[in-house]
């Protein structure tokens, strides 16, 4: 079955960087559109970014220019490089394929 395991979250100061990773298994990763979403306490899930099978990417407006999504089809890995982090980026970040998401990794941006 589809398995998605996120890692790389943590506590970082405003302006800092983190790189999230998602290890995948149970499906043909190279043929999958992959997504990052996030959910802050008391808020609904929101789209962050996705990447298609050709490497085309989309981002929510508030992270454009700061976040970069990428994939390694040889390793079945999805990444999210997050730079210039802001307190409003604090949330649990999830890797998503279709309707399946992992357990998430916590990102906290605070001084």
C-alpha positions as CSV (number, residue, x, y, z in Angstrom):
1,X,0.0,0.0,0.0
2,X,1.0,3.6,-0.3
3,X,3.4,4.7,2.4
4,X,4.6,8.3,2.9
5,X,7.0,9.2,5.7
6,X,7.9,12.8,6.3
7,X,11.0,14.1,8.1
8,X,13.1,17.2,8.5
9,X,10.9,19.4,10.5
10,X,12.0,21.3,13.6
11,X,12.2,24.6,15.4
12,X,13.9,27.4,13.4
13,X,14.1,31.2,13.8
14,X,12.4,33.6,11.4
15,X,14.5,33.9,8.3
16,X,15.9,30.4,8.7
17,X,15.7,27.3,6.4
18,X,14.6,23.8,6.6
19,X,14.5,20.9,4.1
20,X,11.6,18.5,4.4
21,X,11.9,15.0,3.0
22,X,9.2,12.4,2.2
23,X,10.2,8.8,1.7
24,X,7.7,6.9,-0.4
25,X,6.9,3.3,-1.2
26,X,4.1,1.1,-2.4
27,X,3.4,2.8,-5.8
28,X,5.2,4.0,-8.9
29,X,6.6,7.2,-7.7
30,X,7.8,8.4,-11.1
31,X,4.3,8.4,-12.4
32,X,2.7,10.2,-9.4
33,X,1.8,13.9,-8.9
34,X,3.1,14.7,-5.4
35,X,2.0,17.4,-3.1
36,X,3.0,19.1,0.1
37,X,0.2,20.5,2.3
38,X,0.2,21.9,5.8
39,X,-2.1,22.4,8.7
40,X,-1.7,24.8,11.5
41,X,-3.4,24.4,14.9
42,X,-7.1,25.3,14.7
43,X,-6.9,25.8,10.9
44,X,-7.8,23.7,7.9
45,X,-5.4,22.0,5.7
46,X,-3.9,24.2,3.0
47,X,-2.1,23.4,-0.2
48,X,1.6,24.4,-0.3
49,X,3.1,23.0,-3.5
50,X,3.0,20.2,-6.0
51,X,5.2,18.7,-8.6
52,X,4.0,16.7,-11.6
53,X,5.7,13.8,-13.4
54,X,7.5,16.2,-15.8
55,X,8.9,18.2,-13.0
56,X,6.5,21.1,-13.4
57,X,5.7,22.8,-10.1
58,X,3.0,25.0,-8.5
59,X,3.1,26.9,-5.2
60,X,0.7,28.8,-3.0
61,X,1.3,32.5,-3.4
62,X,2.6,33.1,0.1
63,X,5.5,30.6,-0.3
64,X,6.4,31.4,-3.9
65,X,10.1,32.5,-4.1
66,X,10.8,31.0,-0.7
67,X,10.0,27.3,-1.1
68,X,11.2,24.9,-3.7
69,X,9.7,21.4,-4.3
70,X,11.7,18.7,-5.9
71,X,11.7,15.0,-6.5
72,X,14.2,12.2,-6.9
73,X,12.6,9.4,-8.9
74,X,15.5,7.1,-8.5
75,X,15.2,7.3,-4.7
76,X,11.4,7.6,-4.6
77,X,11.9,10.8,-2.5
78,X,10.0,14.1,-2.4
79,X,11.6,17.3,-1.0
80,X,10.6,20.7,0.1
81,X,13.3,23.3,0.6
82,X,12.0,26.1,2.7
83,X,14.0,29.4,3.0
84,X,13.3,32.7,4.7
85,X,10.8,31.0,7.0
86,X,8.2,33.1,8.7
87,X,6.1,32.5,11.8
88,X,3.0,32.0,9.7
89,X,4.7,29.0,8.0
90,X,4.5,27.1,11.3
91,X,2.4,24.0,10.8
92,X,2.5,20.3,10.4
93,X,3.6,19.5,6.9
94,X,2.3,16.5,5.0
95,X,3.4,14.7,1.9
96,X,0.3,13.7,-0.1
97,X,-0.4,11.4,-3.0
98,X,-4.0,11.6,-4.2
99,X,-5.9,11.3,-0.9
100,X,-3.2,9.6,1.1
101,X,-1.0,11.6,3.4
102,X,1.8,10.7,5.8
103,X,1.9,11.4,9.5
104,X,3.5,14.8,8.9
105,X,6.5,16.7,10.3
106,X,6.2,19.7,12.6
107,X,7.7,23.0,11.5
108,X,7.8,25.8,14.1
109,X,9.2,29.2,13.2
110,X,9.8,31.3,16.3
111,X,12.3,33.5,17.9
